[in-house]
């Protein structure tokens, strides 16, 4: 499951967001078990990251 979470962070979040927050997020996610709620929050965060930075697509 951790590999799937890392994939979400690497390929779904915008590059500029990842450069700033990826390390911190992955560290926090390693500290707790991954649940369905965590996955939903990750996808929601991904959507928000794209909406808040519409010019950043990668």
Order of alpha helices (4+ residues) and beta strands (2+ residues): alpha-alpha-alpha
